[in-house]
Amino acid sequence: MNWDRVEGNWKQLTGKVKEKWGKLTDDDLAQINGSREQLEGKLQARYGYAKDQVKKDVDDWLGRM
């Protein structure tokens, strides 16, 4: 799946996002609204991951979708 499809189906995918990254709140997901940059920033803030780690995790998750 590419990121354009994630953006277009964000509301349907929020459950999958919460399964993977349970520390994200509903407010976080509403603010992210399908933006990869916003997702990566929230993951860095919530989990304390480095930018490279966040990019890898998001790419891995995207590849499994």
N, CA, C and O atoms as a CHARMM CRD file, in Angstrom:
* protein
*
  260
    1    1 MET  N      0.85900  -1.16700   0.00000 PROA 1      0.00000
    2    1 MET  CA     0.00000   0.00000   0.00000 PROA 1      0.00000
    3    1 MET  C      0.90600   1.23000   0.00000 PROA 1      0.00000
    4    1 MET  O      1.93700   1.25500   0.67100 PROA 1      0.00000
    5    2 ASN  N      0.51000   2.23700  -0.75200 PROA 2      0.00000
    6    2 ASN  CA     1.29000   3.47100  -0.73500 PROA 2      0.00000
    7    2 ASN  C      0.62200   4.49200   0.18700 PROA 2      0.00000
    8    2 ASN  O     -0.52200   4.31600   0.60700 PROA 2      0.00000
    9    3 TRP  N      1.35000   5.54600   0.48700 PROA 3      0.00000
   10    3 TRP  CA     0.84800   6.49000   1.48200 PROA 3      0.00000
   11    3 TRP  C     -0.39100   7.23700   1.00100 PROA 3      0.00000
   12    3 TRP  O     -1.21800   7.63300   1.82300 PROA 3      0.00000
   13    4 ASP  N     -0.54300   7.44000  -0.30700 PROA 4      0.00000
   14    4 ASP  CA    -1.74400   8.10800  -0.82900 PROA 4      0.00000
   15    4 ASP  C     -3.00100   7.33100  -0.44400 PROA 4      0.00000
   16    4 ASP  O     -4.03200   7.92500  -0.12900 PROA 4      0.00000
   17    5 ARG  N     -2.91100   6.02100  -0.47200 PROA 5      0.00000
   18    5 ARG  CA    -4.06600   5.19300  -0.08000 PROA 5      0.00000
   19    5 ARG  C     -4.31900   5.28100   1.41300 PROA 5      0.00000
   20    5 ARG  O     -5.46700   5.25000   1.85500 PROA 5      0.00000
   21    6 VAL  N     -3.24500   5.39200   2.19500 PROA 6      0.00000
   22    6 VAL  CA    -3.40900   5.55700   3.64000 PROA 6      0.00000
   23    6 VAL  C     -4.14600   6.85800   3.91500 PROA 6      0.00000
   24    6 VAL  O     -5.09100   6.88400   4.70400 PROA 6      0.00000
   25    7 GLU  N     -3.71900   7.93900   3.26700 PROA 7      0.00000
   26    7 GLU  CA    -4.38200   9.23700   3.45900 PROA 7      0.00000
   27    7 GLU  C     -5.86200   9.15700   3.10000 PROA 7      0.00000
   28    7 GLU  O     -6.71100   9.68100   3.82100 PROA 7      0.00000
   29    8 GLY  N     -6.16400   8.50400   1.98900 PROA 8      0.00000
   30    8 GLY  CA    -7.54800   8.40600   1.53700 PROA 8      0.00000
   31    8 GLY  C     -8.42300   7.54200   2.42300 PROA 8      0.00000
   32    8 GLY  O     -9.64000   7.72600   2.46500 PROA 8      0.00000
   33    9 ASN  N     -7.81200   6.59800   3.13500 PROA 9      0.00000
   34    9 ASN  CA    -8.56500   5.66800   3.98500 PROA 9      0.00000
   35    9 ASN  C     -8.22200   5.84100   5.45500 PROA 9      0.00000
   36    9 ASN  O     -8.35100   4.89400   6.23200 PROA 9      0.00000
   37   10 TRP  N     -7.79100   7.02100   5.84900 PROA 10     0.00000
   38   10 TRP  CA    -7.29600   7.24400   7.20300 PROA 10     0.00000
   39   10 TRP  C     -8.29800   6.83200   8.26400 PROA 10     0.00000
   40   10 TRP  O     -7.92400   6.15700   9.22300 PROA 10     0.00000
   41   11 LYS  N     -9.54700   7.21300   8.12300 PROA 11     0.00000
   42   11 LYS  CA   -10.53300   6.89400   9.15300 PROA 11     0.00000
   43   11 LYS  C    -10.69600   5.38700   9.32700 PROA 11     0.00000
   44   11 LYS  O    -10.89300   4.90900  10.44400 PROA 11     0.00000
   45   12 GLN  N    -10.61400   4.64100   8.23400 PROA 12     0.00000
   46   12 GLN  CA   -10.73900   3.19800   8.32100 PROA 12     0.00000
   47   12 GLN  C     -9.47600   2.55100   8.91000 PROA 12     0.00000
   48   12 GLN  O     -9.54500   1.47400   9.50300 PROA 12     0.00000
   49   13 LEU  N     -8.33500   3.20900   8.74500 PROA 13     0.00000
   50   13 LEU  CA    -7.06300   2.63000   9.19100 PROA 13     0.00000
   51   13 LEU  C     -6.68200   3.01700  10.61400 PROA 13     0.00000
   52   13 LEU  O     -5.70300   2.49300  11.14500 PROA 13     0.00000
   53   14 THR  N     -7.42000   3.91100  11.23800 PROA 14     0.00000
   54   14 THR  CA    -7.02900   4.35300  12.57600 PROA 14     0.00000
   55   14 THR  C     -7.02100   3.19600  13.57700 PROA 14     0.00000
   56   14 THR  O     -6.21300   3.19700  14.50600 PROA 14     0.00000
   57   15 GLY  N     -7.88600   2.23200  13.41000 PROA 15     0.00000
   58   15 GLY  CA    -7.87700   1.06600  14.29000 PROA 15     0.00000
   59   15 GLY  C     -6.58800   0.27700  14.16100 PROA 15     0.00000
   60   15 GLY  O     -6.02700  -0.17100  15.16100 PROA 15     0.00000
   61   16 LYS  N     -6.11900   0.10600  12.93700 PROA 16     0.00000
   62   16 LYS  CA    -4.86200  -0.60300  12.69700 PROA 16     0.00000
   63   16 LYS  C     -3.68700   0.18400  13.26900 PROA 16     0.00000
   64   16 LYS  O     -2.74200  -0.39800  13.80200 PROA 16     0.00000
   65   17 VAL  N     -3.75000   1.50600  13.15600 PROA 17     0.00000
   66   17 VAL  CA    -2.68700   2.35200  13.70300 PROA 17     0.00000
   67   17 VAL  C     -2.64900   2.20100  15.22400 PROA 17     0.00000
   68   17 VAL  O     -1.57400   2.09100  15.81300 PROA 17     0.00000
   69   18 LYS  N     -3.82300   2.19500  15.85800 PROA 18     0.00000
   70   18 LYS  CA    -3.87500   2.05500  17.31800 PROA 18     0.00000
   71   18 LYS  C     -3.42300   0.66900  17.77100 PROA 18     0.00000
   72   18 LYS  O     -2.85900   0.53100  18.85700 PROA 18     0.00000
   73   19 GLU  N     -3.66400  -0.36500  16.95100 PROA 19     0.00000
   74   19 GLU  CA    -3.16500  -1.70400  17.28400 PROA 19     0.00000
   75   19 GLU  C     -1.64100  -1.70500  17.32300 PROA 19     0.00000
   76   19 GLU  O     -1.03200  -2.29100  18.21800 PROA 19     0.00000
   77   20 LYS  N     -1.04000  -1.04800  16.35400 PROA 20     0.00000
   78   20 LYS  CA     0.42000  -1.02000  16.24400 PROA 20     0.00000
   79   20 LYS  C      1.04100  -0.07300  17.26300 PROA 20     0.00000
   80   20 LYS  O      2.02800  -0.41400  17.91500 PROA 20     0.00000
   81   21 TRP  N      0.46200   1.11700  17.39800 PROA 21     0.00000
   82   21 TRP  CA     1.01300   2.14600  18.28000 PROA 21     0.00000
   83   21 TRP  C     -0.06300   2.58600  19.26900 PROA 21     0.00000
   84   21 TRP  O     -0.71100   3.61600  19.08400 PROA 21     0.00000
   85   22 GLY  N     -0.24100   1.79500  20.31200 PROA 22     0.00000
   86   22 GLY  CA    -1.31300   1.99600  21.28100 PROA 22     0.00000
   87   22 GLY  C     -1.21300   3.25300  22.12500 PROA 22     0.00000
   88   22 GLY  O     -2.19600   3.64900  22.75100 PROA 22     0.00000
   89   23 LYS  N     -0.04700   3.89300  22.15800 PROA 23     0.00000
   90   23 LYS  CA     0.09400   5.11900  22.94900 PROA 23     0.00000
   91   23 LYS  C     -0.51800   6.32800  22.26200 PROA 23     0.00000
   92   23 LYS  O     -0.68700   7.37400  22.88800 PROA 23     0.00000
   93   24 LEU  N     -0.85100   6.20200  20.99100 PROA 24     0.00000
   94   24 LEU  CA    -1.48600   7.31600  20.28500 PROA 24     0.00000
   95   24 LEU  C     -2.94000   7.42800  20.71700 PROA 24     0.00000
   96   24 LEU  O     -3.66000   6.43100  20.77500 PROA 24     0.00000
   97   25 THR  N     -3.35800   8.62800  21.01300 PROA 25     0.00000
   98   25 THR  CA    -4.73600   8.87000  21.44700 PROA 25     0.00000
   99   25 THR  C     -5.63400   9.15100  20.24800 PROA 25     0.00000
  100   25 THR  O     -5.15500   9.35300  19.13200 PROA 25     0.00000
  101   26 ASP  N     -6.93400   9.16200  20.49100 PROA 26     0.00000
  102   26 ASP  CA    -7.88200   9.52700  19.43700 PROA 26     0.00000
  103   26 ASP  C     -7.62600  10.95500  18.96400 PROA 26     0.00000
  104   26 ASP  O     -7.75800  11.24900  17.77600 PROA 26     0.00000
  105   27 ASP  N     -7.26200  11.84100  19.88700 PROA 27     0.00000
  106   27 ASP  CA    -6.93600  13.21800  19.50300 PROA 27     0.00000
  107   27 ASP  C     -5.70300  13.25100  18.60500 PROA 27     0.00000
  108   27 ASP  O     -5.65700  14.00000  17.62900 PROA 27     0.00000
  109   28 ASP  N     -4.70400  12.43300  18.93900 PROA 28     0.00000
  110   28 ASP  CA    -3.50600  12.34900  18.08900 PROA 28     0.00000
  111   28 ASP  C     -3.89100  11.92300  16.68200 PROA 28     0.00000
  112   28 ASP  O     -3.45200  12.51800  15.69900 PROA 28     0.00000
  113   29 LEU  N     -4.71300  10.89200  16.59600 PROA 29     0.00000
  114   29 LEU  CA    -5.11200  10.37000  15.28700 PROA 29     0.00000
  115   29 LEU  C     -5.90700  11.40200  14.49700 PROA 29     0.00000
  116   29 LEU  O     -5.77100  11.49000  13.27600 PROA 29     0.00000
  117   30 ALA  N     -6.73100  12.17800  15.18200 PROA 30     0.00000
  118   30 ALA  CA    -7.48700  13.23800  14.51000 PROA 30     0.00000
  119   30 ALA  C     -6.54200  14.32100  13.98900 PROA 30     0.00000
  120   30 ALA  O     -6.73900  14.84300  12.89100 PROA 30     0.00000
  121   31 GLN  N     -5.52400  14.65800  14.77000 PROA 31     0.00000
  122   31 GLN  CA    -4.56000  15.67300  14.34100 PROA 31     0.00000
  123   31 GLN  C     -3.70700  15.16700  13.18000 PROA 31     0.00000
  124   31 GLN  O     -3.38800  15.92600  12.26500 PROA 31     0.00000
  125   32 ILE  N     -3.34300  13.90900  13.21400 PROA 32     0.00000
  126   32 ILE  CA    -2.51500  13.32100  12.15200 PROA 32     0.00000
  127   32 ILE  C     -3.27000  13.35600  10.83300 PROA 32     0.00000
  128   32 ILE  O     -2.71400  13.74800   9.80700 PROA 32     0.00000
  129   33 ASN  N     -4.52800  12.95100  10.85400 PROA 33     0.00000
  130   33 ASN  CA    -5.42500  13.01800   9.70400 PROA 33     0.00000
  131   33 ASN  C     -4.78300  12.51100   8.40700 PROA 33     0.00000
  132   33 ASN  O     -4.97600  13.10100   7.34400 PROA 33     0.00000
  133   34 GLY  N     -4.03000  11.43000   8.50000 PROA 34     0.00000
  134   34 GLY  CA    -3.44700  10.82100   7.30700 PROA 34     0.00000
  135   34 GLY  C     -2.09600  11.35700   6.90000 PROA 34     0.00000
  136   34 GLY  O     -1.52900  10.87200   5.92100 PROA 34     0.00000
  137   35 SER  N     -1.55700  12.32500   7.59400 PROA 35     0.00000
  138   35 SER  CA    -0.26300  12.91100   7.24200 PROA 35     0.00000
  139   35 SER  C      0.87400  12.05300   7.80100 PROA 35     0.00000
  140   35 SER  O      0.97500  11.84700   9.01000 PROA 35     0.00000
  141   36 ARG  N      1.70800  11.57000   6.92000 PROA 36     0.00000
  142   36 ARG  CA     2.83800  10.74100   7.36500 PROA 36     0.00000
  143   36 ARG  C      3.77100  11.53200   8.28200 PROA 36     0.00000
  144   36 ARG  O      4.24600  11.00500   9.28800 PROA 36     0.00000
  145   37 GLU  N      4.03100  12.77400   7.94400 PROA 37     0.00000
  146   37 GLU  CA     4.91700  13.59500   8.76300 PROA 37     0.00000
  147   37 GLU  C      4.35500  13.78300  10.16700 PROA 37     0.00000
  148   37 GLU  O      5.09500  13.73100  11.15000 PROA 37     0.00000
  149   38 GLN  N      3.05000  14.00000  10.25800 PROA 38     0.00000
  150   38 GLN  CA     2.40300  14.15300  11.56500 PROA 38     0.00000
  151   38 GLN  C      2.47500  12.84700  12.35100 PROA 38     0.00000
  152   38 GLN  O      2.74400  12.85700  13.55200 PROA 38     0.00000
  153   39 LEU  N      2.23700  11.72600  11.67500 PROA 39     0.00000
  154   39 LEU  CA     2.32200  10.42600  12.34000 PROA 39     0.00000
  155   39 LEU  C      3.72000  10.20400  12.88900 PROA 39     0.00000
  156   39 LEU  O      3.88600   9.81800  14.04600 PROA 39     0.00000
  157   40 GLU  N      4.72300  10.44800  12.06000 PROA 40     0.00000
  158   40 GLU  CA     6.10100  10.24300  12.50000 PROA 40     0.00000
  159   40 GLU  C      6.43600  11.15600  13.68200 PROA 40     0.00000
  160   40 GLU  O      7.10400  10.72600  14.62300 PROA 40     0.00000
  161   41 GLY  N      5.98400  12.39800  13.64500 PROA 41     0.00000
  162   41 GLY  CA     6.23900  13.31300  14.74600 PROA 41     0.00000
  163   41 GLY  C      5.58000  12.86900  16.04100 PROA 41     0.00000
  164   41 GLY  O      6.18600  12.95200  17.10900 PROA 41     0.00000
  165   42 LYS  N      4.34500  12.40100  15.95200 PROA 42     0.00000
  166   42 LYS  CA     3.63500  11.91700  17.14400 PROA 42     0.00000
  167   42 LYS  C      4.30300  10.67100  17.71100 PROA 42     0.00000
  168   42 LYS  O      4.39500  10.51500  18.92900 PROA 42     0.00000
  169   43 LEU  N      4.76800   9.78500  16.83600 PROA 43     0.00000
  170   43 LEU  CA     5.45100   8.58200  17.30400 PROA 43     0.00000
  171   43 LEU  C      6.75000   8.93600  18.01000 PROA 43     0.00000
  172   43 LEU  O      7.09000   8.33400  19.02800 PROA 43     0.00000
  173   44 GLN  N      7.47900   9.91100  17.47600 PROA 44     0.00000
  174   44 GLN  CA     8.70300  10.35400  18.13200 PROA 44     0.00000
  175   44 GLN  C      8.38800  10.91500  19.51600 PROA 44     0.00000
  176   44 GLN  O      9.09900  10.63500  20.48200 PROA 44     0.00000
  177   45 ALA  N      7.33100  11.69900  19.60800 PROA 45     0.00000
  178   45 ALA  CA     6.96600  12.32200  20.88300 PROA 45     0.00000
  179   45 ALA  C      6.49100  11.28300  21.90200 PROA 45     0.00000
  180   45 ALA  O      6.90000  11.32700  23.06200 PROA 45     0.00000
  181   46 ARG  N      5.63300  10.35200  21.47900 PROA 46     0.00000
  182   46 ARG  CA     5.05000   9.38100  22.40800 PROA 46     0.00000
  183   46 ARG  C      6.01900   8.27700  22.82500 PROA 46     0.00000
  184   46 ARG  O      6.01900   7.84000  23.97600 PROA 46     0.00000
  185   47 TYR  N      6.84000   7.83300  21.88400 PROA 47     0.00000
  186   47 TYR  CA     7.69800   6.68200  22.13900 PROA 47     0.00000
  187   47 TYR  C      9.16700   7.04300  22.34100 PROA 47     0.00000
  188   47 TYR  O      9.95100   6.20400  22.78400 PROA 47     0.00000
  189   48 GLY  N      9.54400   8.26800  22.02500 PROA 48     0.00000
  190   48 GLY  CA    10.93200   8.67600  22.17700 PROA 48     0.00000
  191   48 GLY  C     11.86300   8.04300  21.15100 PROA 48     0.00000
  192   48 GLY  O     13.06700   7.93300  21.38400 PROA 48     0.00000
  193   49 TYR  N     11.30600   7.62600  20.01600 PROA 49     0.00000
  194   49 TYR  CA    12.10500   7.01600  18.96200 PROA 49     0.00000
  195   49 TYR  C     12.90200   8.07800  18.21400 PROA 49     0.00000
  196   49 TYR  O     12.49700   9.23800  18.13900 PROA 49     0.00000
  197   50 ALA  N     14.03500   7.66800  17.66600 PROA 50     0.00000
  198   50 ALA  CA    14.79800   8.52100  16.76300 PROA 50     0.00000
  199   50 ALA  C     14.07000   8.58800  15.43000 PROA 50     0.00000
  200   50 ALA  O     13.28400   7.70300  15.09000 PROA 50     0.00000
  201   51 LYS  N     14.34200   9.64700  14.68300 PROA 51     0.00000
  202   51 LYS  CA    13.67000   9.85400  13.39800 PROA 51     0.00000
  203   51 LYS  C     13.86200   8.66500  12.45700 PROA 51     0.00000
  204   51 LYS  O     12.91500   8.23900  11.79600 PROA 51     0.00000
  205   52 ASP  N     15.08500   8.12600  12.39400 PROA 52     0.00000
  206   52 ASP  CA    15.34500   6.98100  11.51700 PROA 52     0.00000
  207   52 ASP  C     14.52800   5.76200  11.92400 PROA 52     0.00000
  208   52 ASP  O     14.02000   5.04000  11.06600 PROA 52     0.00000
  209   53 GLN  N     14.39800   5.53100  13.22600 PROA 53     0.00000
  210   53 GLN  CA    13.62400   4.39300  13.71500 PROA 53     0.00000
  211   53 GLN  C     12.14600   4.54800  13.37400 PROA 53     0.00000
  212   53 GLN  O     11.48800   3.58300  12.98600 PROA 53     0.00000
  213   54 VAL  N     11.63000   5.76500  13.51900 PROA 54     0.00000
  214   54 VAL  CA    10.22200   6.01400  13.19600 PROA 54     0.00000
  215   54 VAL  C      9.96900   5.76200  11.71900 PROA 54     0.00000
  216   54 VAL  O      8.98600   5.10900  11.36900 PROA 54     0.00000
  217   55 LYS  N     10.82800   6.26100  10.84800 PROA 55     0.00000
  218   55 LYS  CA    10.65500   6.04500   9.40800 PROA 55     0.00000
  219   55 LYS  C     10.64900   4.55300   9.08800 PROA 55     0.00000
  220   55 LYS  O      9.83100   4.09000   8.29300 PROA 55     0.00000
  221   56 LYS  N     11.56300   3.79700   9.70800 PROA 56     0.00000
  222   56 LYS  CA    11.62900   2.35500   9.47200 PROA 56     0.00000
  223   56 LYS  C     10.35600   1.66500   9.96100 PROA 56     0.00000
  224   56 LYS  O      9.79900   0.82100   9.25900 PROA 56     0.00000
  225   57 ASP  N      9.89800   2.02000  11.15500 PROA 57     0.00000
  226   57 ASP  CA     8.68400   1.40600  11.70100 PROA 57     0.00000
  227   57 ASP  C      7.46600   1.69400  10.82000 PROA 57     0.00000
  228   57 ASP  O      6.66100   0.80000  10.55900 PROA 57     0.00000
  229   58 VAL  N      7.33600   2.92300  10.36900 PROA 58     0.00000
  230   58 VAL  CA     6.19600   3.28900   9.51600 PROA 58     0.00000
  231   58 VAL  C      6.29600   2.54800   8.17900 PROA 58     0.00000
  232   58 VAL  O      5.29200   2.04300   7.67700 PROA 58     0.00000
  233   59 ASP  N      7.49900   2.48000   7.60100 PROA 59     0.00000
  234   59 ASP  CA     7.68400   1.74200   6.34500 PROA 59     0.00000
  235   59 ASP  C      7.33800   0.26400   6.52200 PROA 59     0.00000
  236   59 ASP  O      6.67900  -0.32600   5.66600 PROA 59     0.00000
  237   60 ASP  N      7.77900  -0.33500   7.63200 PROA 60     0.00000
  238   60 ASP  CA     7.46700  -1.74000   7.89500 PROA 60     0.00000
  239   60 ASP  C      5.97000  -1.94800   8.03300 PROA 60     0.00000
  240   60 ASP  O      5.41700  -2.89100   7.46600 PROA 60     0.00000
  241   61 TRP  N      5.30500  -1.06900   8.78700 PROA 61     0.00000
  242   61 TRP  CA     3.85800  -1.16400   8.95900 PROA 61     0.00000
  243   61 TRP  C      3.14100  -1.02400   7.62900 PROA 61     0.00000
  244   61 TRP  O      2.20700  -1.76800   7.33000 PROA 61     0.00000
  245   62 LEU  N      3.58800  -0.06000   6.83400 PROA 62     0.00000
  246   62 LEU  CA     2.98000   0.19100   5.52900 PROA 62     0.00000
  247   62 LEU  C      3.14500  -1.01400   4.61800 PROA 62     0.00000
  248   62 LEU  O      2.23200  -1.36000   3.86800 PROA 62     0.00000
  249   63 GLY  N      4.30300  -1.65300   4.68100 PROA 63     0.00000
  250   63 GLY  CA     4.55100  -2.83400   3.84700 PROA 63     0.00000
  251   63 GLY  C      3.66100  -4.01000   4.21100 PROA 63     0.00000
  252   63 GLY  O      3.38300  -4.86000   3.36500 PROA 63     0.00000
  253   64 ARG  N      3.21300  -4.07000   5.45300 PROA 64     0.00000
  254   64 ARG  CA     2.34400  -5.17100   5.89200 PROA 64     0.00000
  255   64 ARG  C      0.87000  -4.90200   5.61600 PROA 64     0.00000
  256   64 ARG  O      0.03700  -5.79500   5.77000 PROA 64     0.00000
  257   65 MET  N      0.55300  -3.71000   5.22100 PROA 65     0.00000
  258   65 MET  CA    -0.85200  -3.35500   4.96600 PROA 65     0.00000
  259   65 MET  C     -1.33100  -3.92500   3.65000 PROA 65     0.00000
  260   65 MET  O     -2.48600  -3.72600   3.27500 PROA 65     0.00000
